[in-house]
């Protein structure tokens, strides 16, 4: 079986990492899997970059420029929406012709246009689309937040300065409707939460919608000696370490305001017992505002992240928008319990008071309580075992790969 994965990136960002992990998992199960990307950042010879540097920059700038104009020259929400007006061509490539299954991932920012998606479906190829956010079934937004207009064709988009019933969100929605009607499509959501939302959109009607999680290499992400890891990173041995990690830790959507508020509540009683570790770009901004001793590592290469997770006693994700975060999966695979808000796919990953703590959404006090409970009240060893066991059962590479292989085969047998 030959599977061609298509993604904007191969290693940059959570969706790209998930796509690359799936490719590796499929290869491990005997599938001939390859990937096409706009921006290649790895040395993997199974990943092929498309387009030219100049052409890709033009596609990216042309789409963003159009959004900028639609928003009356406002940069607000510039990267919260995508119109997919530009992109590269894939349907005439030998790799496309040779593939049995085309597997789309996150394909925005100049990778694929809506028109090209229509051509892919019209080719007669079996197509699977892993949804890493809501864009495949909305008009233009990646996260609809409280908006439900995508259930009725979009329009009057809250992300647009120039909005109305026939605005660009509605027009792109109509273009997607036409493109998706060109062939059969199986939408695979990374979480049950996202699958449920997708099922409410007219764009998915007549197509398959199911939930399949992202995979993880549980050999690479596994428990290690905490004392040795802390020694390597120069971290204290006499404090409980709270870890927060993100590509850009200062991103407000990652819930940094709630992190800081929760830390101030914890400082009232546990000032001398906690240490905060921040992994990711811009972590210094958070470090300076915390009422605890802290260390910002800056960007940490993926191969070093297992050590970071193992150094911590708890991993926290106060994120306000999430699907099925890789960071939670990675931490749990290392046996480090997690605390997160009740949003998106997080409650599917964290079993409340079994392998971590699920706090009420946007409730900093409950978030602080979750950290306190994990570190000072719960049976910590049991939490560690449960976290690792959950990942091995549901997210391990062979488990997820076989689920996808079964889906591919069902489509090919039609």
N, C-alpha and C positions, 0 to 999 in steps of 0.2 A: 504493500500500500504506500502510495506517495502522497504526502500532505505538504501543501505550500502555505506557510503562515505569512501574513502580511501585517506589518506594524510600522508606525512612524519611526520608532527607535528600537534598538535591540537591548540596550542596558540602561537607558536614562529614564528614570521614573518608575513608579510601581507597576504600571500596566506593561511596560516594556520588559521589566524584570520577570513578571509573571509569564509573558509570552515566551521569553527565552527559556525559562524553566520548563514550560510545557514542551517546547521543542526537544530539550534534552531528555525529558521524561518519555516522550514518544520514541525517540531514538533508542532509549534503554529497553523499550518493549518491542524493538524490531521494526519500527516504522521508519521509512525513508522520509524524514522531515527536513525541510529547508525553510529559510525565511527571507523575505524581501523587505527592505527598510528604506526610508529616506535618509536617515542619519545613522550610519554604522559607527559604533564606538568600541566594539570588541574586535578580537582577532580571530573570531570563529569563522572558519572557511565555509560553513554552511549558511552564512548570512551574506546576502548580496545587496549592496547599496544601489539605489536607482537614481536616475536623473543626473544632472550636472550640478556643481556647486552654485553656479550662477542661476540656473533654472530653478533649483529648489528654493533659493533665496527669493526669487521673483514670485514663485507660487505662494510662499509664506507671506511676503509683503503685500501681495495683491489681495489676498483674503483678509488680512488684518486691516489693510487700508480701507476696504469696503465696509468693514464693521465700524471702523473709526468714523467714516462719513455718515453711516446710518445713525451713529450715536452723536451726531452734531459736533464732531471734533472733540469728543470726550473720551479719555482713556479709561474711564470707569467701566468695569466689566469687559474690557478688551479681550481678556483671555478666559472669560467665563462662558463665551459662546463661540460657535464655529458655524460657518455657512457652507463650507466644502464646495466653493465655487471653482477651485483650482486643484491641480494634483498631477501625478505622473500616470502614465499608461502602463498597465500590466498585462492586459489580455492578449497582446501579440507576442509576448515573451515565450521562448522555448520552455522555461520552467513552468509557466502557466499551462501550456499545452500538455505537458507531461504529467501534471498533477492529477490525482484522482479526486482529491478534496482541496478546496480553497478555504483556508481558515483565517478570517479577519480578526484583528484585535483592535487596538486604539489606532485609528488611521487619520487623525485630524492634522491641522496645521500644514496643509499642503501635500499630504501623502496621497489621498484618494479624493476625487470629487464625487458628488452625488451621481453625476452622469457616469463616471467610471464604475461605480458600484452597480449601476443598472446594467452596464455592459458585462460585468462579471456574472451577474445573475442570468442575463440573456444567453450567455455562452453555453448553458446547459450543465455546467459543472455543479457538483454538489458543494454547497456553501454553508459553512458554520461561522457564526459571528459571536465571539466572546465579548460580552458587554462589560467594560470596566467602569463605565459611568452611564448616565441616562441618555447621552446624545443619540445613540442609534434609534431611540423611539420618541424623541422630542423634536421640535422644529430646529432649534439652534443651541439650546443650553445643555451644559454637561451635568448640572445639578439643578433641578427645578425648585428645590427648597419647598416652600409651602404652596407653590403654584401648581394647579392641576389642569391648566389649559391644554396641555398635551393630550388629555383624554378626549378632546373635541377639536383637534386640528390646529392648536396654537393660535397666535394672534394676540394683540394687546400685551406684548411681552414685557414683563417687569424689568428685564435687563436692557431694554432699549429706551433711549431718550425720545426717539421719534417712533411712537407706538400707536397701534390701531388694529382694527379687526383684520385688515389686509396687509399688515406689516411684514417685514422680512422673515420673521419666525413662521408666519403662516405660509408664505410663499415657498420657503425651504421645505416645510412640512409637506406641501403639495408635490414638490419635486421628489421628495423621498417616497411618497405614496406611489408615484408613477414608476420610480426606479425599482422599488421592492416588488411591484407587480410583474416584473420581467422574469421572475423565476422563483423557485422554492428556496427558502432560507430558514435555517435553524438558529434561533437566538439562544445562546448559552449565557445566563447570568452567573456572575461569580458568587452571588448570594441569593438566598430565597427571598430576601427583602426586595432586591432589584428585580427578580423574576416576577414578583407579584405586581410591582409598578409597571413593568413592561407589558404585562397582560392586559392592562387597562388602556393601552394606546391603540388607536386604529391602525397604526403602522405595523403592528405585529399580527393583526387578524389574518387568518389563513396560513400563518406560518407556525412552526414549532417554537415553543418557549419552554425552557427548562433551566434548572440550576445545577451548575457543576463548579466546584471551588477551584481555586488556583492550587498548583502543586508546590511542594517544597522538598528539598533534598535533606532528609532527616539524618544523613550521615555527616553532612557538612554542618548542619545546625543541630547540635547535640550537647548534653551537659558536659562541662569541663570543671577542672579544679578552680574553685572561686578564689582561693587565697593566692594561687600562682598567677591568675589573670590580673588580680588587683596589684600584685607586685610589679608585673610588667607595665601596667598603665600608671603606676604611681598613685594608686587610689587608697584611701584609708581602710584599715582592717577592722577598726573599732566602731564603725557606723553602719547603719542601714542605708544602702544606696538606692536612690530612686532615679530611674532612667527615663528620659524623654528623647525621642529620636524622630527626625523628619528630614527630607531633602532640604527644605527651607524652614527652619524652626520658628522664624519670626512671622510666618504666614498666619494671619488671624484666623483663617479657616481651620487651622490646627488646634485652635482653642487655647492659645497662650494666655489670654486674659483669665480664663478659668483656672489654668495651671497656677498662675501667680496668686489668684485669690485663695485657692485651696492651700497653697504653700503658706500663706499668711495665717490661715486658720490652724494649720499644723504646728506652726512656730510657737503658738501660745502654750503648747505642752511638750513638744518634742524638739525644741531648739538645738539641744546638744546631741541628739541621737541620729539625725538624718544628714545625708549628703546627697546633693543632686548632681547627676551626670547628664550632660546635654550633648547629643551627637547629631551633627548636621550643620549646614551653613547658617550663619548669623546667630549662632548660639550665644555669643557674647552679650547680645542685647538682653537675653533672658537672665543670664548669669548675674548681670549687674543689678537686676531687680529682685532677685530671690532673697528671702530673709535667712537663708541657710548657706553654709559653705558649699561651693559648687565648682565644677570643672566643665568647660566647654572644649570639646575635642575638635570642633570643626568637622569638615567632611571626613567620613571614615570609609575607606574602600570596602566593598562588599565582603571580601575574604577575611576582613578583620572584625566584621560585625558580630559573628558568633561569640568572640571574646568579650565584646562590649555587653552583650546580653547576659553572658555568664557572670560578669563582674557585678551585675545588679541584683538586688533583692526583689525588686518589683519594676515592671515596665508600665508606664502610664501613657494613655492616648486620650487627651481631652478633645479630640477632633470633633468638629461640628458637622462635617460631611464625610461619610465613609461608605465604602462598599464592602470589601473584604480585605482589610489592610494587611499587606505582607508583613509589616513590623510585628503585629500581634502574633501571627503565625510563627515567625522566626523566634520571637521571645519564648513562646510556649514550647516550641521544639527544643529549646535549650533548657527547659524546665524552670523558666522564670515566670511566675504568675503575673497577671496583667489586671489593670484597672482601666475601664473606659466608659463612655457615656452610652446610654440606651439609644443608639442611632444606627441606621443602616444595617450592615451585617455583623456589627460588633456583638450583639446578644446571641448570635448563632455560634460565635467562636468562644466567647467567655461564658461558661456555665456558672451562673451567679452563685457565689459562695461554695463552688465545687473546685474550680481551677483559677478563680480570680473573683473580681467584683464588678458588677454592672451598675453604674450610678445613674440616677435620674438625669435626664437630658438637661444640660445647662445649669445644673445644680452643683455649685462649687463646694457647698457644705457636704453633700453626699459623696462627692468625689474625694474630698479629704477623708471622709469616714471610710471609704473603700481602701485608701492607702493605709490608714491606721489599722483597719481590720486585718488586712493581709500581713502586715509587718509585726503586729503586736498581739493579735488575738487568735487568728486562725491556726489550724494545724498545718504549719508551713510545709513540712515534708510531704504531707498528703496533697497539698495544692500543687507542688512541683510534679509529683507523680501523675496526677490527674491531667495537668497541662500537657505533659509529654505524651501521655497515652491518647489524648484527644487528637493530637496532630498525627500520630502514627496510624490511627484508625481512619481518619477522614481526609487528610491532606498529603499523605506520603506520595511520592512521585508515581510508583506503580499503581496505586489505587486510583488516582486521578487520570493517569494515562489510559488505563484500561476502560474507564468510564467513557472517555472521549473515543477510543477505538471502537467501542460498542456503538456509539452514536454514528461514527463514520460508516460502519458496516451496515447499520440500519438504513442510512441514506443511500448507500451504494446498492443495496438489495431492492430498493423500490423500483 
